[in-house]
Amino acid sequence: MANDRLTGNLLRVLPEQPVGGDEPIPAVLAAYTRDLVTAVEQTLAEFLDAEVDALATIDPAMGGFAATARDCVLAGGKRVRPTFGYWGWRGAASGDERLHRVLPALATLELLHTFALVHDDVMDHSATRRGRPTAHVAVAAQHAAAGRCGDSGRFGEAVAVLIGDLCLVWADQLLARAALPANRLLDVRRGYDRMRVETIAGQYLDILGEAAPENWSVDRALRVARYKTASYTVQRPLLFGASLAGVRDDTPLTDAYTRYGLAVGEAFQLRDDLLGVYGDPTATGKPAGDDLRTGKPTALLMLARELASPAQRQALDGTGSLPGEPEVARLAEIVFDTGAVDRIERMIDERVQEALDALATVRIDETARTALFGLASAATDRRS
């Protein structure tokens, strides 16, 4: 099968590449990611096309709604979570394991991710995602263009909530298609459920921080990063992959994956914090400065407030609820001048090193170790 050939292709490419150096790891990551992403995309497309067709039989409008949800899932993205899930599995899988057996489970992580993104965009009032209108904005525009009754914005938000909910249900359906023994699939589901709970817990803390920024701190911002991002972006996908291979909890490998995942996941979010202020919108697909515009209590902003002089602190706290572009640009300069950006960069580097140390001594497939070493850098040293 094509999916089994994918595993062979990855194994042929990776062992030839050294862990150190300037170029080999990014090059090889790009090579295997293309194949892995293609396999995940094909799995998702086949599953979602069938689901859209089934819902269209209920009512033509349901087909359109389901197609919008499908398009949100297939709208691009780096497929980071299935990638970490794959290498978590590959690091522990025996030689006779076949990728096609676990591919539906890996693709499940993208449906969970879409659920979180669509709801997150509603909560954050985000207008764009990956360079395109967010789901609630797109649906609102459709509502207005059709001349329907009621408030278009409210309709768009309501439908986006349902799109996210549908993706969460689809994730459960797709996970059930993994060709695994029933007892192993049950263990996988336990970890998957923990991942979902932690994601929602992190999201709640995130919106609570915006509602009560005076009670926030760098430590609390890092806690949000740990649960909202690290858990379901790196740590839990790695452990999810290990459970797909039959690895139980409380083993040296799961301990290493946990330490690696928390460190890389936090670093991933810290990089996001920087990109949210200083990133190029053409690369990130999101407007620059949104976090400053809304006063979102990220680790970057909390650290800037800790390091700020009295005058800088007054400027950071005194811009009003909706600063314009000039004010946002000035805020970005002030945050940089406090030294917070340099401190965040050091925190990212420290966490990447923690992740590499976690994998350095544990017994793990060497191909997976090489890939995870490279992913630690690729996921945290990025521009989008």
N, C-alpha and C positions, 0 to 999 in steps of 0.2 A: 504494500500500500504506500501511497505518496507520503503519508504521515510518518511511516516507519523509515522511509528514505530520508526524511528530514533529520531524524536522530542520527543516522549514519553520516550525513553531510556535516553536522555539527561536530561529531566526534573526529572526523578527518581533518577539519580545519583547526580546531582549538589547540590540540596538544603541541603543534609546531610553533606556537607563539610564546615568547617569553613573557613573564609577568611584568618585568620592568621595562623601561624605555619610553620613548615619547609617542610612538605611533602604532605599534603592533596591536595593542589591546583595543583601541577604538576601531581600528580597521576590522578586526575579527568580530567584534561585537556587532558592527553594522552588517557583516555578512550573515551571521546566524540569525540576527533579529529579523532580517527580511524574510527568511524562510519560516521562522516561527510565527511572525505576524501574519504571513499569508495563510498558514494553516489555521490560525485562530480566526481570521477573517472569514475563511471559507466555512468553517464550522458555524460561526454566528450567522452568516448569510443564509445558509441552508436551513438552519433552525428557524430563523426569524421569518423568512419567506413563507414557510409552511404555517407559522402562527398567524401571520397577517392574512393569509388566504382563509384560514379557519374562522377568524373573527369577522371577515368580510361577509361570511354567510349569515351572520346575525343581522346585520344591517350595513348598507353601503357606507354609511358614515363611520361605522366601527372600523371598516377596512382602512379608511383614511386616517383615523386616529392611530391605529396600530402601525400604519406605515410611517407616521411621524415619529413614533417611538423607535421603530426600527432604524430610521435615518439618524436619530440621535446616537444610537449605539455604533453605527457604521460611519460616523462622521469624521473618522480619523483618530488621532491620538497615538501615543508611543507604545501603548499596550504594555506598560511597565509591570502591572500586576501579574498577567500571565507569564511574563518573562521571568520574574522572580519565582513564581510558582513552578515553572518548568525546571529551573535550576535547583530548586529545593527538592523536587522529585528526582532529577537526574543525579544529584549528589548522593542519594540513598538507594536508588533503584538497582535491582539486580540485573544482570546481563540479559535475561530473557524477558524483561518488561518491554511492552510495546507502547509507543506514544499514543496511538489511536485509542487505546483503552482509557487514557486519562485526559485526552484533548477536550472532551465536553466539559470536564471539571475546570480545566484551565480557562476555557472561554467563559465559564460562569463568572469569573472574577471581573470580566469587562461589563457584564450586565449589572453586577453589584456596583461597579464604579459609575455606570451611567445613572443608576438610581440616585447615588449620592450627589453627582454633579448637577443633575436637573433640579433636585430639591435645593441644593446649595445656591444655585443661581437665582432661584426664587427668593430665598432668604436674604441674599446679598444684593438683590435688585440689579444683578449683572446684565448688561445689554449684549455682550458678545462672549463667545466661547470658541476657541480655536479659529478665530477670525470670522466667525459666522454669528448671526443672531442667536441668542439663547432660545431654548424651547418656548418659554413663556412669552418672549418677545415675538417670535415667529408666529405662534398661534394667535396672539393678540392682533397681529397685522392681518392674518387671514380673516379673523372675526370682523375687523373693521372693513376690509375690502368687500366682504360678502354682505355688508349692511345689516348684520344681525342685531337683535335687540340686546340691550344691556351694555355694561361697561366692558370695553374690549380688554383692558388691562386685567381686570378681575377675572374675566373668562380665561385669558391666557395663563394666569397663575393657577387657576383651578385645574385646567387641563394638564398643565405641567406636573402638578402633584400626582395626577392619575397616571401620567406617563412614567414617572419615577416608580410609582407603586407597581405598575405593570412589569417594568423591568425587574423588580425584585421578585415577582412571581415567576417570571420567565427564568430567572437565575435558578430558582428551586427546580423547575422542570428540567432544565438543561443538566444540572448537577446529577439528577437521577439517571441520566443516560450514560454516565461513566460506567465502563464495563469492569466493575470491581466486585469482589466477594461482598456479600451483604454486611458482614461484621466489620470489614474495613471501611465500607461506605458510611457506616454508622459512626465510626471514629472520625472520618473526614467531616461529617455533618456537625459533630460536636465542636470541632475547631472552627468551622465555617460560621456556626451560630455565635461563637464568642467574638469572631471578627465583626459580625454585623452589630452586635450589642456595643462593642467598643467604638465602632464608627459612629453610631448614634450618640453615645456618651460624649465623644469628642466634639461632635457637631453642636450638641447642647451647650457645652462649655464655651465653644466658639461664639455663639450668639449671646450667651450670658456675659461674656467679656465685653462685647460691644454695648450692652445695656448697663454695665456697671464697671466702666474702665477705672474708676477711682479705687476699686478693690483688686486691681490686677497687678501682676508683677512679672518679671522675667521667668521666674520658676513656674508660675501658673501658665504663662504663654507656652513654655516648653511642655507642660503637661497636656495642653491642647494639642500641640504638635505630636506628642507621643500617641494620643488616642485617635485624633482625627486623621493623621497622616501616616505616622510610622506603623501603626498597627495594621491598617488595611492596605498600605502601599508596599511594604517590604516584609515586616516581621511575620504577620499572619499568612501572606501568600507563601513565604518560604516554609513555614510550618505546615501549611495546607499541602504543599508539594511533598513534604516529607511523609505526611499521613497518607497521601495517595500511594506512596511506596511501601506503606505498612509499618512505618516507624512510629513507635509509641512515645508518649510524653516521658519526660524525666530521663532522657538519654543524653550522653555527651553531645550528640549531633543536634538535638533540639535545643540544648542549652546554648550551643554555639550559634545556631540560627537565631535564637531569641536575642542574644547580645548583638550580633551583627545587624539584625533587622531593626532593633531600636536605634542603634547608632546611625545607620544609613538613613532610616526613615526620618529621624530628627534633622539630620543634615539636609535631606531632601526638602523638608519644610522650611528650614532656614534659608536655603537657596531660593525657594519660592518667595519668602519674605523680601529678599533683596530684589528679585525680578519684579515683584509687585510694585516696587518703587522706582527702580532704575532700569528695568528691562525694556527692550525694544518691542513696541506693540506689534510690529510686523512679524516678529519671531515668536512672541508669547501668545498672540491672538487675543490679548486682553489689554484694555487701556492701562497706561502707566499711571501710577499714583493713586489708584483706587483706595488702597489701604490708608493712605494719608488723608484722602478726601473724606473718608467715613470715620476716621479715628480708630480704625481697627487695632486692638491692643496686641499686635504681633510682638514676638521677642525683639525684633529690630526696634520698634517704636518704644517698647518698655525699657530697653537698654539705653536708647538715646535719652530718654527722660532721666534715667539714673545718672548718666554721664554729663548731662547738660549743665552749663552754667546757669545762674538765676535768670539771666536775660534770654538765653536759649530756651529754658524751660517755659518762660512766659510766652515766648513766641510759639512754641509747640502746643501750648494749652489755650492760646487765645485767638485762634483763627476763625472761630464760629463753626456752626454745624456743617455748612456746605461751602468750603473754600473753592474759589475759582482756579483756573489753570495757573495764573501767576503766583497765587498763594501756595498752591501745591508744589510748584517748582522751587519756591523759596523754602518750604518745609523740607523738601528733599535735600537742599543744600545744608540746612541746619542739622539734619540728622547725620549727614556725612561729616560735618565739621565737629560733631561731638566725639567722633572716633568709634561710633557704634558699628559702622560698616566694617571697619578693620577687625573689630572684636568678633563680629558674626563670622567673618571669613576664617578667623582662627578657630572658632567653635566648630565650623564645618570641617576644617582640616583635622582637628582633634577627634571628631567622631568617625571620620573615615579611617583614621589610624586605629581607633578602638575596634572598628569592624574587621579590619585586616588581622589584628591581633587575635580576635575571637576565632577566626578560621585557621590560624597559623598552625595550631597543634592538633586540632581535632581530626579524626580519621574520616576522610571524605573522598569521594571520587575526584581525581586530580583535574579532570576536565572541568567539573563543576567549580572546584576551587579557583581555577584560573579565570573562569567566566565571572564568578562572584567578586573576585579581586577587581576585575575590570569594571563591573557594574557599579561597584562602590564609588569609583571615580566618575563614570559616565552619568550616573544619576544625580550627582551633586555638583559637577563642574559642567554646567549646561547654560544655554541661553534661552531656553523655552520650556 
